[in-house]
Structures are given as C-alpha cells and as structure tokens.
C-alpha cells in the first residue's frame, strides 16, 4: 500500500537541498519505490511531502543514497518524518517533471 511521507528538517537551506539533490540525482535516477516528491521552505527549514510505495522503500533510499549526500552537504540533526496510508492521488493532466 502506498504511503504519504511528511518530513520537516529544521535549519536546512535551499542551497543545502540543491547540493543534496544534485549529488543524489533523484530526478534523473529515480528512487526505487518513490512516486512523487514536493519540497518547500519556510523560516524553520525544509518541508517535504512524498508518496512512496512503502515506508521501507523510503528508508532504503535514505540509508543507501540520501544519508551519504546529506552528510557530505554538512546538514546536521535529523528530520522529523511521519507516514500515513495514501487515500487518493491525483496528478493534473499535462503535469510532469521537475518544478
């Protein structure tokens, strides 16, 4: 069953996010089990909402690909994450790709 993963990572900047994104290259080499990724920032830091095939798929991506890049980018602390079962997903026609 697909899940929604919500993440809040205090103190992470857009520049750090971009360094990690470029290092992991998830837009060109998608994560196994990753379906949708949305990220934004506020005065507290990074917020992410993803859809994954399972919590285990996200955890594998974090351990194998994301964590090493996060460390190299100098990001400290740990994110607050939560998972909830996906009830419904809709992607508007014509919407695809990054941005």
Backbone as a chain_set.jsonl record, in Angstrom:
{"seq": "XXXXXXXXXXXXXXXXXXXXXXXXXXXXXXXXXXXXXXXXXXXXXXXXXXXXXXXXXXXXXXXXXXXXXXXXXXXXXXXXXXXXXXXXXXXXXXXXXXX", "coords": {"N": [[0.839, -1.173, 0.0], [0.612, 2.18, -0.883], [2.172, 5.059, 0.627], [2.041, 8.278, 2.26], [4.675, 10.356, 2.904], [5.691, 12.63, 5.247], [7.926, 15.226, 5.919], [9.907, 17.226, 8.034], [12.618, 19.291, 8.306], [14.492, 20.983, 10.295], [16.335, 23.974, 9.887], [17.601, 23.355, 7.466], [18.745, 24.618, 4.401], [17.744, 26.123, 1.213], [19.983, 26.044, -0.476], [21.543, 23.944, 0.585], [19.748, 21.827, 0.204], [19.713, 21.797, -2.615], [22.374, 21.037, -3.16], [22.359, 18.419, -2.139], [20.314, 17.298, -3.721], [21.525, 17.464, -6.27], [23.745, 15.775, -5.862], [22.594, 13.278, -5.231], [20.921, 12.919, -7.388], [18.208, 12.293, -7.92], [16.247, 13.055, -9.696], [17.044, 12.294, -12.213], [17.783, 9.674, -11.834], [15.552, 7.975, -10.561], [14.34, 7.169, -7.271], [13.95, 3.83, -6.143], [10.702, 2.815, -5.684], [9.815, 5.346, -5.091], [7.324, 7.755, -5.719], [6.233, 10.411, -5.915], [7.491, 13.693, -5.298], [7.635, 16.588, -3.375], [8.868, 19.697, -2.386], [9.496, 22.389, -0.092], [10.266, 25.55, 1.507], [10.319, 27.309, 4.626], [10.562, 29.748, 7.252], [11.561, 28.042, 9.159], [12.855, 25.907, 7.974], [13.349, 23.054, 5.842], [10.645, 21.441, 4.183], [9.016, 18.502, 3.2], [6.903, 16.577, 1.144], [6.196, 13.411, 0.182], [5.243, 10.649, -1.939], [5.397, 7.252, -1.483], [5.985, 3.778, -2.255], [6.076, 2.268, 0.017], [6.855, 2.564, 3.562], [9.293, 1.285, 3.958], [10.561, 1.438, 1.481], [11.194, 4.175, 1.337], [12.918, 4.311, 3.571], [15.027, 2.657, 2.752], [15.996, 4.145, 0.567], [16.812, 6.435, 1.946], [18.873, 5.384, 3.592], [20.692, 4.263, 1.722], [21.185, 6.128, -0.354], [20.455, 8.863, 0.208], [21.326, 9.645, 2.863], [24.247, 9.53, 2.813], [24.798, 11.7, 1.06], [23.613, 13.821, 2.41], [25.245, 13.98, 4.659], [27.699, 14.708, 3.458], [26.965, 17.225, 2.553], [26.946, 18.663, 4.823], [24.746, 18.868, 6.469], [23.112, 18.918, 9.518], [21.683, 17.301, 12.435], [18.47, 15.651, 12.565], [15.727, 14.695, 10.491], [12.219, 15.255, 11.137], [9.949, 12.8, 10.586], [6.969, 11.357, 9.221], [4.532, 8.856, 8.427], [1.676, 8.043, 6.496], [-1.153, 6.16, 5.383], [-1.787, 6.286, 1.908], [-4.604, 7.785, 0.605], [-5.771, 8.838, -1.736], [-4.527, 9.758, -4.917], [-3.91, 12.308, -7.217], [-2.888, 13.572, -10.276], [-2.687, 16.341, -12.198], [-3.693, 16.519, -15.622], [-1.156, 16.816, -18.063], [0.801, 17.689, -16.323], [4.099, 17.238, -15.433], [7.448, 16.156, -14.649], [10.167, 18.111, -13.151], [9.855, 21.035, -11.051]], "CA": [[0.0, 0.0, 0.0], [1.38, 3.419, -0.957], [2.109, 5.914, 1.809], [2.488, 9.654, 2.187], [5.723, 10.639, 3.873], [5.852, 14.05, 5.542], [9.205, 15.467, 6.575], [10.302, 18.588, 8.391], [14.022, 19.249, 8.699], [14.807, 22.332, 10.759], [17.636, 24.549, 9.587], [18.121, 23.04, 6.131], [18.561, 25.739, 3.487], [17.583, 25.737, -0.191], [21.291, 25.733, -1.058], [21.904, 22.585, 1.011], [18.838, 20.92, -0.514], [20.172, 21.691, -4.0], [23.603, 20.238, -3.162], [21.96, 17.021, -1.951], [19.583, 16.881, -4.926], [22.48, 17.245, -7.356], [24.593, 14.62, -5.537], [21.804, 12.041, -5.287], [20.424, 12.871, -8.764], [16.966, 11.527, -7.935], [15.382, 13.42, -10.822], [17.493, 11.521, -13.372], [17.818, 8.276, -11.408], [14.536, 7.966, -9.505], [14.444, 6.198, -6.175], [13.066, 2.668, -6.213], [9.541, 2.948, -4.811], [9.402, 6.738, -4.948], [6.329, 8.112, -6.723], [6.054, 11.864, -6.026], [8.293, 14.462, -4.342], [7.362, 18.019, -3.339], [9.673, 20.304, -1.326], [9.394, 23.838, 0.073], [10.97, 26.1, 2.661], [9.792, 28.442, 5.364], [11.546, 30.259, 8.181], [12.062, 26.971, 10.012], [13.699, 24.976, 7.235], [12.838, 22.255, 4.728], [9.453, 20.599, 4.304], [8.882, 17.59, 2.063], [5.811, 15.609, 1.09], [6.461, 12.402, -0.845], [4.456, 9.418, -1.981], [6.274, 6.091, -1.624], [5.245, 2.512, -2.273], [6.038, 1.772, 1.395], [7.874, 3.203, 4.408], [10.571, 0.603, 3.774], [11.192, 1.967, 0.27], [11.82, 5.435, 1.72], [14.025, 4.05, 4.494], [16.141, 2.139, 1.95], [16.536, 5.292, -0.156], [17.509, 7.277, 2.923], [20.107, 4.735, 4.031], [21.621, 3.943, 0.641], [21.519, 7.243, -1.254], [20.262, 10.205, 0.742], [22.14, 9.922, 4.057], [25.623, 9.898, 2.492], [24.837, 13.035, 0.46], [23.28, 14.762, 3.481], [26.461, 14.125, 5.465], [28.67, 15.474, 2.682], [26.477, 18.602, 2.435], [27.093, 19.313, 6.12], [23.453, 19.024, 7.138], [23.151, 18.301, 10.84], [20.39, 16.971, 13.024], [17.689, 14.615, 11.895], [14.398, 15.183, 10.141], [11.012, 14.664, 11.717], [9.199, 12.181, 9.497], [5.796, 10.561, 9.555], [3.939, 8.144, 7.3], [0.239, 7.775, 6.577], [-1.605, 5.476, 4.175], [-2.298, 7.136, 0.831], [-6.027, 7.56, 0.317], [-6.029, 9.141, -3.141], [-3.505, 10.557, -5.591], [-4.351, 12.88, -8.486], [-1.92, 14.423, -10.953], [-3.417, 17.031, -13.259], [-3.206, 16.22, -16.965], [-0.145, 17.724, -18.579], [1.812, 17.997, -15.312], [5.159, 16.241, -15.354], [8.799, 16.662, -14.451], [10.54, 18.953, -12.005], [9.38, 22.405, -10.953]], "C": [[0.886, 1.239, 0.0], [1.156, 4.26, 0.295], [2.537, 7.333, 1.452], [3.52, 9.841, 3.283], [5.802, 12.155, 4.012], [7.14, 14.226, 6.328], [9.349, 16.958, 6.872], [11.727, 18.494, 8.902], [14.46, 20.673, 9.012], [16.214, 22.737, 10.344], [18.198, 24.256, 8.213], [17.767, 24.188, 5.189], [18.297, 25.251, 2.06], [18.91, 25.366, -0.847], [21.739, 24.318, -0.673], [21.036, 21.545, 0.3], [19.343, 20.712, -1.942], [21.468, 20.889, -4.117], [23.266, 18.753, -3.048], [21.236, 16.501, -3.19], [20.543, 16.582, -6.07], [23.34, 16.004, -7.111], [23.836, 13.306, -5.692], [21.236, 11.824, -6.684], [19.124, 12.085, -8.894], [16.029, 11.907, -9.071], [15.774, 12.671, -12.094], [17.523, 10.023, -13.084], [16.835, 8.139, -10.236], [14.769, 6.865, -8.477], [13.482, 5.049, -6.404], [11.932, 2.87, -5.213], [9.087, 4.372, -4.575], [8.451, 7.128, -6.064], [6.254, 9.618, -6.977], [6.904, 12.534, -4.956], [7.954, 15.932, -4.489], [8.142, 18.596, -2.165], [9.434, 21.805, -1.3], [10.079, 24.242, 1.365], [10.13, 27.179, 3.315], [10.887, 28.899, 6.329], [12.15, 29.214, 9.096], [12.992, 26.003, 9.291], [12.949, 24.287, 6.113], [11.591, 21.489, 5.121], [9.358, 19.756, 3.04], [7.614, 16.772, 2.242], [6.107, 14.697, -0.085], [5.366, 11.356, -0.831], [5.442, 8.298, -2.311], [5.432, 4.826, -1.667], [5.135, 1.909, -0.88], [7.03, 2.582, 2.236], [9.253, 2.578, 4.202], [11.303, 1.099, 2.529], [11.865, 3.3, 0.57], [13.036, 5.195, 2.601], [15.241, 3.498, 3.748], [16.801, 3.266, 1.162], [17.337, 6.189, 0.772], [18.858, 6.668, 3.287], [21.138, 4.628, 2.907], [22.07, 5.156, -0.17], [21.469, 8.612, -0.581], [21.208, 10.525, 1.897], [23.593, 10.257, 3.712], [25.744, 11.309, 1.896], [24.532, 14.111, 1.49], [24.518, 15.026, 4.331], [27.495, 14.983, 4.741], [28.27, 16.946, 2.548], [26.571, 19.356, 3.752], [25.785, 19.573, 6.844], [23.507, 18.252, 8.447], [21.745, 18.044, 11.347], [19.701, 15.879, 12.232], [16.312, 15.164, 11.576], [13.324, 14.552, 11.018], [10.225, 14.095, 10.548], [7.999, 11.426, 10.042], [5.245, 9.953, 8.273], [2.45, 7.958, 7.562], [-0.164, 7.052, 5.304], [-2.137, 6.486, 3.154], [-3.762, 6.784, 0.587], [-6.309, 7.761, -1.172], [-4.894, 9.995, -3.679], [-4.092, 11.029, -6.917], [-3.234, 13.747, -9.025], [-2.654, 15.022, -12.141], [-2.844, 16.664, -14.627], [-2.206, 17.272, -17.424], [0.932, 18.099, -17.575], [2.83, 16.875, -15.297], [6.471, 16.938, -15.044], [8.974, 17.541, -13.241], [9.964, 20.356, -12.178], [7.958, 22.476, -11.163]], "O": [[1.814, 1.335, 0.803], [0.107, 4.189, 0.935], [3.277, 7.565, 0.496], [3.273, 9.523, 4.446], [5.96, 12.872, 3.025], [7.417, 13.486, 7.272], [8.969, 17.817, 6.076], [12.02, 17.72, 9.814], [14.759, 21.461, 8.115], [17.157, 21.951, 10.436], [19.196, 24.864, 7.825], [16.634, 24.669, 5.18], [18.59, 24.101, 1.732], [18.954, 24.466, -1.685], [22.255, 23.58, -1.513], [21.532, 20.512, -0.148], [19.396, 19.581, -2.423], [21.64, 20.138, -5.076], [23.821, 17.927, -3.774], [21.511, 15.396, -3.656], [20.399, 15.573, -6.76], [23.633, 15.261, -8.048], [24.373, 12.334, -6.224], [21.084, 10.684, -7.124], [18.943, 11.313, -9.836], [15.105, 11.155, -9.38], [14.93, 12.438, -12.959], [17.314, 9.206, -13.981], [17.233, 8.181, -9.072], [15.309, 5.799, -8.773], [12.338, 5.258, -6.808], [12.181, 3.074, -4.024], [8.068, 4.59, -3.92], [8.73, 6.865, -7.234], [6.216, 10.051, -8.128], [7.031, 12.022, -3.844], [7.981, 16.471, -5.596], [8.089, 18.05, -1.063], [9.2, 22.425, -2.337], [10.426, 23.406, 2.2], [9.344, 27.867, 2.665], [12.031, 28.459, 6.213], [13.16, 29.478, 9.748], [13.824, 25.352, 9.923], [12.036, 24.853, 5.512], [11.484, 20.961, 6.227], [9.595, 20.25, 1.938], [7.291, 16.332, 3.345], [6.253, 15.159, -1.217], [4.652, 11.196, 0.159], [6.208, 8.377, -3.272], [4.304, 4.803, -1.175], [4.22, 1.131, -0.61], [7.938, 3.211, 1.693], [10.266, 3.274, 4.267], [12.531, 1.173, 2.522], [12.982, 3.543, 0.113], [14.08, 5.815, 2.394], [16.374, 3.843, 4.085], [18.028, 3.339, 1.094], [18.421, 6.65, 0.414], [19.873, 7.364, 3.288], [22.324, 4.877, 3.124], [23.213, 5.206, -0.625], [22.362, 9.433, -0.789], [21.832, 11.586, 1.899], [24.133, 11.205, 4.281], [26.695, 12.028, 2.202], [25.119, 15.192, 1.454], [24.802, 16.172, 4.68], [28.096, 15.877, 5.338], [29.135, 17.816, 2.441], [26.306, 20.558, 3.799], [25.729, 20.414, 7.742], [23.895, 17.084, 8.48], [20.758, 18.503, 10.773], [20.29, 15.267, 11.342], [15.789, 16.005, 12.307], [13.502, 13.463, 11.565], [9.872, 14.825, 9.621], [8.011, 10.925, 11.167], [5.463, 10.472, 7.178], [2.023, 7.745, 8.696], [0.417, 7.298, 4.247], [-2.851, 7.424, 3.509], [-4.105, 5.619, 0.388], [-7.001, 6.954, -1.793], [-4.365, 10.854, -2.975], [-4.697, 10.247, -7.651], [-2.687, 14.575, -8.296], [-3.18, 14.299, -12.987], [-1.63, 16.513, -14.768], [-2.393, 18.468, -17.197], [1.895, 18.771, -17.942], [2.476, 15.703, -15.165], [6.586, 18.158, -15.162], [8.071, 17.701, -12.42], [9.638, 20.793, -13.282], [7.381, 23.562, -11.117]]}, "num_chains": 1, "name": "protein.A"}
